Amino acid sequence: MFIHNDSLAGLPFFSGLAAADAKALTPHARIRTCEKKQTLFWTGDPAAALYFVMSGRIKIYLQTEENQQTVLRTAQRGDVI
């Protein structure tokens, strides 16, 4: 699903961006809806995307070999991952 350029302009990350520049980025942006506990990426994966949290929260953590989790950050609306 594509994103509307008003959505980009409403994110703090793009607050200083001119409307024409936001419009130029819009064709490259996609909305990705995630289910609870869905993995977006794993440690060591190449950086293939920049994620903007539009709603909800995303837990960023490291997992040990013993399946213990160390939470590094909880991202929420407006945050960039």
N, C-alpha and C positions, 0 to 999 in steps of 0.2 A: 504494500500500500504506500502511496506517495504521501508526502507531507506538504501542507500548505505553508507558503512563505510567512504568513502571520505567526505561525507556530514557532518558527525559527527566531523571528524578531522578538518574541516574548520570552526567550531564554536569556538569563543573565550573561551567559558566555558571548552572546551576539549583541549585547546592549549598545555597543558603539558602532555597530555595522550599519552602513547606509542601506536604505531600502533596496536599491538597485543591486547591491552586492548580495543581500539576503536572497533576492530573487534569482540571482545567478547560481547560488548554492542549492536551491530547492530541488532541481532535477536530480541531484546526487544523494539526496536524503531519503531514507525509507523509515517507515514506522514498523517496529518489530514488537509484537506483543508477546510477553513471556508468562509462562505459568509459574506458580509458586514452586520453588526449589529447582527450577530449570537452570542449567549451567549455560552461561554466555561464552565463557572461554576458560581454558586451563592455564596454569602456570607453565610458561615456556612456549605457549602458542605465539605465532607471529602476530603483531598488531595489525589487524586487517580492517578495523573500524573504530570509530569514535562514538561512544554511546552517550546520549543525553537522556536523563531520567525525566520522563514526562509526567508520570504519576507512580505512586507506590514507593517501595524501598527495595534496594538491592544490597545484599550482604556480600562484602568482599573479604575473603578469608584464605588462609593457608591451611592445608590439611596435611597432617603428619602421616607417616606410614602406618601408625596405629589408629588412623581415622579420627584423631583429635583435631578440632578446628580452633584456630587462632583468628579471631575476627580483627581485621585490620581497619575496617571502616564500614559504615552503613551509609550508602548513598541514597538520597531522596530527591524529590522533584527539584529540578533546576541544576542538579549536580552533573558533572561530566566524568565519564570513566574512560 
